[in-house]
């Protein structure tokens, strides 16, 4: 996997807000219209737009326009990419398991 630091930061930024977590929890059951998301979480339409832009920019969520509303869903490829990124960032790689980093 070859993501630059800016893309990695965007992915984690998308996951570090309570409202965006609530939105993701709503989207795990399938695509939702912005109007439905507004009903479920107590935020204004401009605030929802802000959160959805961050989620979509991260690649974790995708949106499609239908009339005046946008319908959002979790992007399977974006979710896989985020999971792979976390795995790569948290998996240690030792070239010599017995040697300390401070030893010669």
C-alpha positions in Angstrom: 0.0 0.0 0.0 1.4 3.4 -1.0 -0.4 6.3 0.7 1.1 9.6 1.3 1.0 11.2 4.7 -1.6 13.7 3.7 -4.1 10.9 2.6 -3.4 9.0 5.8 -4.1 12.1 7.9 -7.4 12.7 6.0 -8.5 9.1 6.8 -7.8 9.4 10.5 -9.3 13.0 10.6 -12.5 11.4 9.3 -12.6 9.0 12.2 -11.7 11.4 15.1 -15.1 13.2 15.6 -18.1 11.9 17.5 -20.6 13.2 14.9 -18.7 11.5 12.1 -18.6 8.3 14.1 -22.4 8.5 14.6 -22.8 9.0 10.8 -20.6 6.0 10.1 -22.7 3.9 12.5 -25.8 4.9 10.6 -24.3 4.1 7.3 -23.2 0.5 8.2 -26.9 -0.5 7.6 -26.8 0.9 4.1 -27.1 4.0 2.1 -28.8 7.0 3.7 -30.1 10.2 2.3 -28.7 13.4 3.9 -32.3 14.2 5.1 -32.3 10.9 7.0 -28.9 11.6 8.6 -30.2 15.0 9.7 -33.2 13.3 11.4 -31.0 10.8 13.2 -28.3 13.1 14.6 -29.0 16.5 16.1 -26.9 18.8 13.8 -27.7 21.5 11.3 -27.6 20.9 7.5 -24.4 23.1 7.1 -22.7 21.0 9.9 -23.7 17.8 8.2 -22.3 19.1 4.9 -19.0 19.8 6.7 -18.8 16.4 8.2 -19.8 14.6 4.9 -17.1 16.5 3.0 -14.5 15.3 5.5 -15.8 11.7 5.3 -16.0 11.8 1.5 -12.5 13.4 1.1 -11.1 10.6 3.2 -12.5 8.0 0.8 -14.3 6.1 3.5 -17.7 7.4 2.4 -19.1 8.1 -1.0 -22.0 10.2 -2.1 -24.3 10.3 -5.0 -26.7 13.1 -6.0 -30.4 12.3 -6.5 -32.5 15.4 -7.0 -31.8 18.0 -4.3 -30.5 15.4 -1.9 -27.2 13.4 -1.7 -27.3 9.8 -0.6 -24.2 8.5 1.3 -22.8 5.1 1.8 -19.6 3.6 3.2 -17.1 3.0 0.4 -16.0 -0.6 0.5 -12.7 0.2 -1.2 -12.2 3.2 1.1 -12.9 1.2 4.2 -10.5 -1.5 3.1 -7.8 1.1 2.4 -8.3 2.6 5.9 -8.0 -0.8 7.5 -4.9 -1.7 5.6 -3.4 1.7 6.4 -4.0 1.1 10.2 -2.5 -2.4 9.9 0.6 -1.1 8.2 1.1 1.8 10.7 0.7 -0.5 13.7 2.5 -3.7 12.6 6.1 -3.7 13.8 8.9 -4.9 11.6 12.1 -6.1 13.2 15.1 -6.8 11.1 16.8 -8.3 14.2 14.4 -9.3 16.9 17.2 -9.7 19.5 18.9 -6.4 19.0 17.8 -3.2 20.7 17.6 0.0 18.6 20.2 1.5 20.9 22.8 -1.2 20.5 25.7 -1.0 18.0 
